[in-house]
Every structure is written in C-alpha cells, then in structure tokens.
Amino acid sequence: MDIGTNETSDHAISAFASVYLDGAKRIHQLLETKDDKLHCSLMIEEGAIHSESAWARRYPYMVRQFYTG
C-alpha cells in the first residue's frame, strides 16, 4: 500500500487528506494482524498528492516488495 499525505478527492474539504491517511493506516494495521502469513507494507510519502507522478516515484519500491517481500 502507498499514500501521500496530501491526497484528496475534494480540495474544498481540508480534512480529506487526513481522513484518507488515517484510513490507509487502519487498513494496513488490520491486514497486518489478519494472518501471520500476510505481509502488507505501507509507504507514506510526505506532501505527495494523488497523481501519476507521485505513483511513479513510489513504483520502484512496490516492485522491490514483490520480489524481495
């Protein structure tokens, strides 16, 4: 999983970024405690928004996780 700290779907609502970030953290925690065989990483990029350029910066990390776990 990955998320930026400035992701939002409505810039008029200032709390959206924290709602998304808190939700991602909760989902990550639930997945981590679900099963000993399941490993879920969470990468949080400070200041990043929901965009292709932000995903591209985090893509190499995701690929490494697939192959090195």
PDB file of N, CA, C and O in Angstrom:
ATOM      1  N   MET A   1       0.846  -1.170   0.000  1.00  0.00           N
ATOM      2  CA  MET A   1       0.000   0.000   0.000  1.00  0.00           C
ATOM      3  C   MET A   1       0.893   1.236   0.000  1.00  0.00           C
ATOM      4  O   MET A   1       2.003   1.226   0.532  1.00  0.00           O
ATOM      5  N   ASP A   2       0.371   2.311  -0.618  1.00  0.00           N
ATOM      6  CA  ASP A   2       1.088   3.578  -0.538  1.00  0.00           C
ATOM      7  C   ASP A   2       0.098   4.726  -0.597  1.00  0.00           C
ATOM      8  O   ASP A   2      -0.994   4.605  -1.151  1.00  0.00           O
ATOM      9  N   ILE A   3       0.503   5.831  -0.017  1.00  0.00           N
ATOM     10  CA  ILE A   3      -0.362   7.008   0.020  1.00  0.00           C
ATOM     11  C   ILE A   3       0.504   8.244   0.242  1.00  0.00           C
ATOM     12  O   ILE A   3       1.569   8.179   0.856  1.00  0.00           O
ATOM     13  N   GLY A   4       0.024   9.351  -0.267  1.00  0.00           N
ATOM     14  CA  GLY A   4       0.662  10.632   0.013  1.00  0.00           C
ATOM     15  C   GLY A   4      -0.087  11.345   1.125  1.00  0.00           C
ATOM     16  O   GLY A   4      -1.267  11.077   1.348  1.00  0.00           O
ATOM     17  N   THR A   5       0.571  12.232   1.808  1.00  0.00           N
ATOM     18  CA  THR A   5      -0.079  12.920   2.923  1.00  0.00           C
ATOM     19  C   THR A   5      -1.000  14.049   2.467  1.00  0.00           C
ATOM     20  O   THR A   5      -1.709  14.632   3.287  1.00  0.00           O
ATOM     21  N   ASN A   6      -1.001  14.369   1.166  1.00  0.00           N
ATOM     22  CA  ASN A   6      -1.887  15.416   0.652  1.00  0.00           C
ATOM     23  C   ASN A   6      -2.887  14.891  -0.372  1.00  0.00           C
ATOM     24  O   ASN A   6      -3.339  15.644  -1.235  1.00  0.00           O
ATOM     25  N   GLU A   7      -3.235  13.618  -0.289  1.00  0.00           N
ATOM     26  CA  GLU A   7      -4.223  13.056  -1.217  1.00  0.00           C
ATOM     27  C   GLU A   7      -5.617  13.490  -0.805  1.00  0.00           C
ATOM     28  O   GLU A   7      -5.947  13.511   0.381  1.00  0.00           O
ATOM     29  N   THR A   8      -6.439  13.837  -1.798  1.00  0.00           N
ATOM     30  CA  THR A   8      -7.814  14.257  -1.538  1.00  0.00           C
ATOM     31  C   THR A   8      -8.646  14.098  -2.804  1.00  0.00           C
ATOM     32  O   THR A   8      -8.112  14.084  -3.914  1.00  0.00           O
ATOM     33  N   SER A   9      -9.948  13.979  -2.626  1.00  0.00           N
ATOM     34  CA  SER A   9     -10.844  13.982  -3.775  1.00  0.00           C
ATOM     35  C   SER A   9     -11.692  15.252  -3.801  1.00  0.00           C
ATOM     36  O   SER A   9     -12.496  15.461  -4.710  1.00  0.00           O
ATOM     37  N   ASP A  10     -11.498  16.098  -2.783  1.00  0.00           N
ATOM     38  CA  ASP A  10     -12.233  17.365  -2.729  1.00  0.00           C
ATOM     39  C   ASP A  10     -11.381  18.398  -1.986  1.00  0.00           C
ATOM     40  O   ASP A  10     -11.312  18.392  -0.757  1.00  0.00           O
ATOM     41  N   HIS A  11     -10.746  19.269  -2.735  1.00  0.00           N
ATOM     42  CA  HIS A  11      -9.850  20.265  -2.140  1.00  0.00           C
ATOM     43  C   HIS A  11     -10.589  21.290  -1.278  1.00  0.00           C
ATOM     44  O   HIS A  11      -9.962  22.012  -0.504  1.00  0.00           O
ATOM     45  N   ALA A  12     -11.906  21.357  -1.404  1.00  0.00           N
ATOM     46  CA  ALA A  12     -12.690  22.284  -0.590  1.00  0.00           C
ATOM     47  C   ALA A  12     -12.841  21.782   0.844  1.00  0.00           C
ATOM     48  O   ALA A  12     -13.191  22.553   1.738  1.00  0.00           O
ATOM     49  N   ILE A  13     -12.581  20.502   1.067  1.00  0.00           N
ATOM     50  CA  ILE A  13     -12.698  19.926   2.405  1.00  0.00           C
ATOM     51  C   ILE A  13     -11.296  19.645   2.930  1.00  0.00           C
ATOM     52  O   ILE A  13     -10.657  18.678   2.518  1.00  0.00           O
ATOM     53  N   SER A  14     -10.828  20.475   3.822  1.00  0.00           N
ATOM     54  CA  SER A  14      -9.443  20.400   4.278  1.00  0.00           C
ATOM     55  C   SER A  14      -9.120  19.109   5.033  1.00  0.00           C
ATOM     56  O   SER A  14      -7.958  18.706   5.076  1.00  0.00           O
ATOM     57  N   ALA A  15     -10.100  18.465   5.617  1.00  0.00           N
ATOM     58  CA  ALA A  15      -9.851  17.247   6.410  1.00  0.00           C
ATOM     59  C   ALA A  15      -9.689  15.994   5.556  1.00  0.00           C
ATOM     60  O   ALA A  15      -9.296  14.948   6.072  1.00  0.00           O
ATOM     61  N   PHE A  16      -9.982  16.079   4.267  1.00  0.00           N
ATOM     62  CA  PHE A  16      -9.940  14.877   3.437  1.00  0.00           C
ATOM     63  C   PHE A  16      -8.586  14.170   3.469  1.00  0.00           C
ATOM     64  O   PHE A  16      -8.541  12.945   3.589  1.00  0.00           O
ATOM     65  N   ALA A  17      -7.501  14.902   3.367  1.00  0.00           N
ATOM     66  CA  ALA A  17      -6.174  14.265   3.331  1.00  0.00           C
ATOM     67  C   ALA A  17      -5.935  13.445   4.590  1.00  0.00           C
ATOM     68  O   ALA A  17      -5.407  12.336   4.510  1.00  0.00           O
ATOM     69  N   SER A  18      -6.309  13.964   5.736  1.00  0.00           N
ATOM     70  CA  SER A  18      -6.100  13.205   6.974  1.00  0.00           C
ATOM     71  C   SER A  18      -7.059  12.027   7.077  1.00  0.00           C
ATOM     72  O   SER A  18      -6.705  10.995   7.648  1.00  0.00           O
ATOM     73  N   VAL A  19      -8.263  12.160   6.538  1.00  0.00           N
ATOM     74  CA  VAL A  19      -9.211  11.034   6.523  1.00  0.00           C
ATOM     75  C   VAL A  19      -8.634   9.890   5.691  1.00  0.00           C
ATOM     76  O   VAL A  19      -8.664   8.733   6.110  1.00  0.00           O
ATOM     77  N   TYR A  20      -8.110  10.220   4.513  1.00  0.00           N
ATOM     78  CA  TYR A  20      -7.509   9.195   3.649  1.00  0.00           C
ATOM     79  C   TYR A  20      -6.300   8.547   4.319  1.00  0.00           C
ATOM     80  O   TYR A  20      -6.160   7.324   4.313  1.00  0.00           O
ATOM     81  N   LEU A  21      -5.437   9.363   4.891  1.00  0.00           N
ATOM     82  CA  LEU A  21      -4.231   8.840   5.527  1.00  0.00           C
ATOM     83  C   LEU A  21      -4.577   7.963   6.727  1.00  0.00           C
ATOM     84  O   LEU A  21      -4.021   6.876   6.881  1.00  0.00           O
ATOM     85  N   ASP A  22      -5.485   8.424   7.570  1.00  0.00           N
ATOM     86  CA  ASP A  22      -5.895   7.625   8.729  1.00  0.00           C
ATOM     87  C   ASP A  22      -6.551   6.317   8.296  1.00  0.00           C
ATOM     88  O   ASP A  22      -6.330   5.276   8.915  1.00  0.00           O
ATOM     89  N   GLY A  23      -7.354   6.367   7.242  1.00  0.00           N
ATOM     90  CA  GLY A  23      -7.988   5.154   6.728  1.00  0.00           C
ATOM     91  C   GLY A  23      -6.971   4.159   6.198  1.00  0.00           C
ATOM     92  O   GLY A  23      -7.089   2.958   6.443  1.00  0.00           O
ATOM     93  N   ALA A  24      -5.977   4.646   5.477  1.00  0.00           N
ATOM     94  CA  ALA A  24      -4.929   3.759   4.957  1.00  0.00           C
ATOM     95  C   ALA A  24      -4.157   3.099   6.096  1.00  0.00           C
ATOM     96  O   ALA A  24      -3.823   1.916   6.029  1.00  0.00           O
ATOM     97  N   LYS A  25      -3.881   3.874   7.134  1.00  0.00           N
ATOM     98  CA  LYS A  25      -3.174   3.310   8.293  1.00  0.00           C
ATOM     99  C   LYS A  25      -4.016   2.239   8.981  1.00  0.00           C
ATOM    100  O   LYS A  25      -3.488   1.209   9.400  1.00  0.00           O
ATOM    101  N   ARG A  26      -5.327   2.477   9.100  1.00  0.00           N
ATOM    102  CA  ARG A  26      -6.208   1.482   9.731  1.00  0.00           C
ATOM    103  C   ARG A  26      -6.287   0.201   8.908  1.00  0.00           C
ATOM    104  O   ARG A  26      -6.217  -0.897   9.461  1.00  0.00           O
ATOM    105  N   ILE A  27      -6.430   0.335   7.599  1.00  0.00           N
ATOM    106  CA  ILE A  27      -6.488  -0.843   6.733  1.00  0.00           C
ATOM    107  C   ILE A  27      -5.182  -1.619   6.818  1.00  0.00           C
ATOM    108  O   ILE A  27      -5.191  -2.846   6.919  1.00  0.00           O
ATOM    109  N   HIS A  28      -4.060  -0.909   6.779  1.00  0.00           N
ATOM    110  CA  HIS A  28      -2.758  -1.561   6.883  1.00  0.00           C
ATOM    111  C   HIS A  28      -2.648  -2.340   8.192  1.00  0.00           C
ATOM    112  O   HIS A  28      -2.201  -3.487   8.198  1.00  0.00           O
ATOM    113  N   GLN A  29      -3.051  -1.725   9.286  1.00  0.00           N
ATOM    114  CA  GLN A  29      -2.985  -2.386  10.585  1.00  0.00           C
ATOM    115  C   GLN A  29      -3.883  -3.628  10.617  1.00  0.00           C
ATOM    116  O   GLN A  29      -3.487  -4.664  11.151  1.00  0.00           O
ATOM    117  N   LEU A  30      -5.071  -3.527  10.056  1.00  0.00           N
ATOM    118  CA  LEU A  30      -5.972  -4.686  10.011  1.00  0.00           C
ATOM    119  C   LEU A  30      -5.375  -5.828   9.194  1.00  0.00           C
ATOM    120  O   LEU A  30      -5.436  -6.987   9.602  1.00  0.00           O
ATOM    121  N   LEU A  31      -4.800  -5.499   8.047  1.00  0.00           N
ATOM    122  CA  LEU A  31      -4.192  -6.535   7.212  1.00  0.00           C
ATOM    123  C   LEU A  31      -3.002  -7.183   7.906  1.00  0.00           C
ATOM    124  O   LEU A  31      -2.817  -8.397   7.820  1.00  0.00           O
ATOM    125  N   GLU A  32      -2.200  -6.388   8.587  1.00  0.00           N
ATOM    126  CA  GLU A  32      -1.029  -6.931   9.284  1.00  0.00           C
ATOM    127  C   GLU A  32      -1.414  -7.882  10.409  1.00  0.00           C
ATOM    128  O   GLU A  32      -0.675  -8.825  10.693  1.00  0.00           O
ATOM    129  N   THR A  33      -2.548  -7.658  11.051  1.00  0.00           N
ATOM    130  CA  THR A  33      -2.966  -8.508  12.165  1.00  0.00           C
ATOM    131  C   THR A  33      -3.889  -9.641  11.723  1.00  0.00           C
ATOM    132  O   THR A  33      -4.281 -10.468  12.546  1.00  0.00           O
ATOM    133  N   LYS A  34      -4.237  -9.692  10.458  1.00  0.00           N
ATOM    134  CA  LYS A  34      -5.192 -10.680   9.942  1.00  0.00           C
ATOM    135  C   LYS A  34      -4.620 -12.089   9.924  1.00  0.00           C
ATOM    136  O   LYS A  34      -5.310 -13.038  10.297  1.00  0.00           O
ATOM    137  N   ASP A  35      -3.383 -12.240   9.503  1.00  0.00           N
ATOM    138  CA  ASP A  35      -2.813 -13.564   9.329  1.00  0.00           C
ATOM    139  C   ASP A  35      -1.286 -13.460   9.390  1.00  0.00           C
ATOM    140  O   ASP A  35      -0.706 -12.530   8.829  1.00  0.00           O
ATOM    141  N   ASP A  36      -0.644 -14.397  10.058  1.00  0.00           N
ATOM    142  CA  ASP A  36       0.821 -14.384  10.163  1.00  0.00           C
ATOM    143  C   ASP A  36       1.497 -14.521   8.804  1.00  0.00           C
ATOM    144  O   ASP A  36       2.636 -14.083   8.637  1.00  0.00           O
ATOM    145  N   LYS A  37       0.815 -15.121   7.832  1.00  0.00           N
ATOM    146  CA  LYS A  37       1.403 -15.340   6.510  1.00  0.00           C
ATOM    147  C   LYS A  37       1.266 -14.113   5.611  1.00  0.00           C
ATOM    148  O   LYS A  37       1.889 -14.052   4.551  1.00  0.00           O
ATOM    149  N   LEU A  38       0.476 -13.160   6.016  1.00  0.00           N
ATOM    150  CA  LEU A  38       0.238 -11.971   5.209  1.00  0.00           C
ATOM    151  C   LEU A  38       1.180 -10.853   5.637  1.00  0.00           C
ATOM    152  O   LEU A  38       1.274 -10.521   6.818  1.00  0.00           O
ATOM    153  N   HIS A  39       1.871 -10.281   4.667  1.00  0.00           N
ATOM    154  CA  HIS A  39       2.718  -9.120   4.953  1.00  0.00           C
ATOM    155  C   HIS A  39       2.271  -7.980   4.045  1.00  0.00           C
ATOM    156  O   HIS A  39       2.240  -8.116   2.822  1.00  0.00           O
ATOM    157  N   CYS A  40       1.935  -6.887   4.650  1.00  0.00           N
ATOM    158  CA  CYS A  40       1.482  -5.717   3.897  1.00  0.00           C
ATOM    159  C   CYS A  40       2.322  -4.529   4.325  1.00  0.00           C
ATOM    160  O   CYS A  40       2.353  -4.180   5.505  1.00  0.00           O
ATOM    161  N   SER A  41       2.996  -3.912   3.383  1.00  0.00           N
ATOM    162  CA  SER A  41       3.779  -2.725   3.713  1.00  0.00           C
ATOM    163  C   SER A  41       2.946  -1.483   3.396  1.00  0.00           C
ATOM    164  O   SER A  41       2.048  -1.517   2.555  1.00  0.00           O
ATOM    165  N   LEU A  42       3.257  -0.408   4.074  1.00  0.00           N
ATOM    166  CA  LEU A  42       2.597   0.869   3.836  1.00  0.00           C
ATOM    167  C   LEU A  42       3.676   1.927   3.685  1.00  0.00           C
ATOM    168  O   LEU A  42       4.455   2.176   4.605  1.00  0.00           O
ATOM    169  N   MET A  43       3.710   2.544   2.517  1.00  0.00           N
ATOM    170  CA  MET A  43       4.658   3.623   2.266  1.00  0.00           C
ATOM    171  C   MET A  43       3.877   4.937   2.269  1.00  0.00           C
ATOM    172  O   MET A  43       2.906   5.095   1.530  1.00  0.00           O
ATOM    173  N   ILE A  44       4.310   5.867   3.104  1.00  0.00           N
ATOM    174  CA  ILE A  44       3.665   7.177   3.198  1.00  0.00           C
ATOM    175  C   ILE A  44       4.647   8.214   2.681  1.00  0.00           C
ATOM    176  O   ILE A  44       5.740   8.375   3.223  1.00  0.00           O
ATOM    177  N   GLU A  45       4.248   8.913   1.630  1.00  0.00           N
ATOM    178  CA  GLU A  45       5.119   9.941   1.050  1.00  0.00           C
ATOM    179  C   GLU A  45       4.648  11.325   1.504  1.00  0.00           C
ATOM    180  O   GLU A  45       3.554  11.768   1.155  1.00  0.00           O
ATOM    181  N   GLU A  46       5.476  11.984   2.273  1.00  0.00           N
ATOM    182  CA  GLU A  46       5.157  13.308   2.809  1.00  0.00           C
ATOM    183  C   GLU A  46       4.926  14.311   1.681  1.00  0.00           C
ATOM    184  O   GLU A  46       5.773  14.489   0.806  1.00  0.00           O
ATOM    185  N   GLY A  47       3.765  14.959   1.719  1.00  0.00           N
ATOM    186  CA  GLY A  47       3.451  16.008   0.760  1.00  0.00           C
ATOM    187  C   GLY A  47       2.913  15.534  -0.574  1.00  0.00           C
ATOM    188  O   GLY A  47       2.486  16.358  -1.383  1.00  0.00           O
ATOM    189  N   ALA A  48       2.917  14.234  -0.834  1.00  0.00           N
ATOM    190  CA  ALA A  48       2.501  13.730  -2.145  1.00  0.00           C
ATOM    191  C   ALA A  48       0.984  13.809  -2.313  1.00  0.00           C
ATOM    192  O   ALA A  48       0.226  13.668  -1.354  1.00  0.00           O
ATOM    193  N   ILE A  49       0.565  14.039  -3.559  1.00  0.00           N
ATOM    194  CA  ILE A  49      -0.850  14.087  -3.897  1.00  0.00           C
ATOM    195  C   ILE A  49      -1.220  12.815  -4.656  1.00  0.00           C
ATOM    196  O   ILE A  49      -0.364  11.969  -4.916  1.00  0.00           O
ATOM    197  N   HIS A  50      -2.487  12.685  -5.006  1.00  0.00           N
ATOM    198  CA  HIS A  50      -2.993  11.528  -5.740  1.00  0.00           C
ATOM    199  C   HIS A  50      -2.773  11.786  -7.230  1.00  0.00           C
ATOM    200  O   HIS A  50      -3.628  12.369  -7.896  1.00  0.00           O
ATOM    201  N   SER A  51      -1.618  11.347  -7.751  1.00  0.00           N
ATOM    202  CA  SER A  51      -1.291  11.625  -9.151  1.00  0.00           C
ATOM    203  C   SER A  51      -0.342  10.567  -9.705  1.00  0.00           C
ATOM    204  O   SER A  51       0.324   9.850  -8.957  1.00  0.00           O
ATOM    205  N   GLU A  52      -0.297  10.491 -11.010  1.00  0.00           N
ATOM    206  CA  GLU A  52       0.586   9.537 -11.674  1.00  0.00           C
ATOM    207  C   GLU A  52       2.050   9.801 -11.360  1.00  0.00           C
ATOM    208  O   GLU A  52       2.826   8.856 -11.221  1.00  0.00           O
ATOM    209  N   SER A  53       2.440  11.057 -11.246  1.00  0.00           N
ATOM    210  CA  SER A  53       3.849  11.350 -10.950  1.00  0.00           C
ATOM    211  C   SER A  53       4.218  10.885  -9.535  1.00  0.00           C
ATOM    212  O   SER A  53       5.340  10.433  -9.305  1.00  0.00           O
ATOM    213  N   ALA A  54       3.293  10.991  -8.603  1.00  0.00           N
ATOM    214  CA  ALA A  54       3.557  10.509  -7.245  1.00  0.00           C
ATOM    215  C   ALA A  54       3.656   8.983  -7.242  1.00  0.00           C
ATOM    216  O   ALA A  54       4.531   8.415  -6.588  1.00  0.00           O
ATOM    217  N   TRP A  55       2.766   8.327  -7.969  1.00  0.00           N
ATOM    218  CA  TRP A  55       2.822   6.859  -8.039  1.00  0.00           C
ATOM    219  C   TRP A  55       4.128   6.420  -8.690  1.00  0.00           C
ATOM    220  O   TRP A  55       4.732   5.438  -8.259  1.00  0.00           O
ATOM    221  N   ALA A  56       4.569   7.131  -9.717  1.00  0.00           N
ATOM    222  CA  ALA A  56       5.809   6.772 -10.411  1.00  0.00           C
ATOM    223  C   ALA A  56       7.011   6.825  -9.468  1.00  0.00           C
ATOM    224  O   ALA A  56       7.916   5.997  -9.574  1.00  0.00           O
ATOM    225  N   ARG A  57       7.030   7.782  -8.556  1.00  0.00           N
ATOM    226  CA  ARG A  57       8.136   7.860  -7.592  1.00  0.00           C
ATOM    227  C   ARG A  57       8.136   6.643  -6.662  1.00  0.00           C
ATOM    228  O   ARG A  57       9.196   6.159  -6.265  1.00  0.00           O
ATOM    229  N   ARG A  58       6.957   6.158  -6.321  1.00  0.00           N
ATOM    230  CA  ARG A  58       6.861   5.041  -5.382  1.00  0.00           C
ATOM    231  C   ARG A  58       6.884   3.674  -6.072  1.00  0.00           C
ATOM    232  O   ARG A  58       7.031   2.651  -5.403  1.00  0.00           O
ATOM    233  N   TYR A  59       6.743   3.646  -7.376  1.00  0.00           N
ATOM    234  CA  TYR A  59       6.671   2.392  -8.121  1.00  0.00           C
ATOM    235  C   TYR A  59       7.890   1.480  -7.904  1.00  0.00           C
ATOM    236  O   TYR A  59       7.702   0.286  -7.673  1.00  0.00           O
ATOM    237  N   PRO A  60       9.107   1.981  -7.967  1.00  0.00           N
ATOM    238  CA  PRO A  60      10.260   1.093  -7.751  1.00  0.00           C
ATOM    239  C   PRO A  60      10.214   0.384  -6.388  1.00  0.00           C
ATOM    240  O   PRO A  60      10.582  -0.787  -6.293  1.00  0.00           O
ATOM    241  N   TYR A  61       9.773   1.070  -5.355  1.00  0.00           N
ATOM    242  CA  TYR A  61       9.652   0.459  -4.029  1.00  0.00           C
ATOM    243  C   TYR A  61       8.645  -0.692  -4.071  1.00  0.00           C
ATOM    244  O   TYR A  61       8.884  -1.756  -3.499  1.00  0.00           O
ATOM    245  N   MET A  62       7.515  -0.471  -4.754  1.00  0.00           N
ATOM    246  CA  MET A  62       6.485  -1.513  -4.857  1.00  0.00           C
ATOM    247  C   MET A  62       7.042  -2.746  -5.575  1.00  0.00           C
ATOM    248  O   MET A  62       6.827  -3.872  -5.127  1.00  0.00           O
ATOM    249  N   VAL A  63       7.737  -2.544  -6.659  1.00  0.00           N
ATOM    250  CA  VAL A  63       8.298  -3.666  -7.406  1.00  0.00           C
ATOM    251  C   VAL A  63       9.291  -4.446  -6.539  1.00  0.00           C
ATOM    252  O   VAL A  63       9.289  -5.677  -6.544  1.00  0.00           O
ATOM    253  N   ARG A  64      10.129  -3.737  -5.804  1.00  0.00           N
ATOM    254  CA  ARG A  64      11.079  -4.421  -4.900  1.00  0.00           C
ATOM    255  C   ARG A  64      10.332  -5.262  -3.862  1.00  0.00           C
ATOM    256  O   ARG A  64      10.777  -6.354  -3.510  1.00  0.00           O
ATOM    257  N   GLN A  65       9.200  -4.756  -3.372  1.00  0.00           N
ATOM    258  CA  GLN A  65       8.431  -5.502  -2.379  1.00  0.00           C
ATOM    259  C   GLN A  65       7.899  -6.813  -2.967  1.00  0.00           C
ATOM    260  O   GLN A  65       7.841  -7.829  -2.275  1.00  0.00           O
ATOM    261  N   PHE A  66       7.516  -6.785  -4.229  1.00  0.00           N
ATOM    262  CA  PHE A  66       7.017  -8.007  -4.877  1.00  0.00           C
ATOM    263  C   PHE A  66       8.090  -9.085  -4.961  1.00  0.00           C
ATOM    264  O   PHE A  66       7.795 -10.272  -4.821  1.00  0.00           O
ATOM    265  N   TYR A  67       9.322  -8.676  -5.187  1.00  0.00           N
ATOM    266  CA  TYR A  67      10.392  -9.650  -5.409  1.00  0.00           C
ATOM    267  C   TYR A  67      11.258  -9.950  -4.203  1.00  0.00           C
ATOM    268  O   TYR A  67      11.978 -10.948  -4.193  1.00  0.00           O
ATOM    269  N   THR A  68      11.200  -9.095  -3.177  1.00  0.00           N
ATOM    270  CA  THR A  68      12.009  -9.366  -2.001  1.00  0.00           C
ATOM    271  C   THR A  68      11.162  -9.565  -0.749  1.00  0.00           C
ATOM    272  O   THR A  68      11.646 -10.059   0.269  1.00  0.00           O
ATOM    273  N   GLY A  69       9.887  -9.172  -0.838  1.00  0.00           N
ATOM    274  CA  GLY A  69       8.921  -9.383   0.216  1.00  0.00           C
ATOM    275  C   GLY A  69       9.257  -8.755   1.487  1.00  0.00           C
ATOM    276  O   GLY A  69       8.502  -8.872   2.453  1.00  0.00           O
TER     277      GLY A  69
END
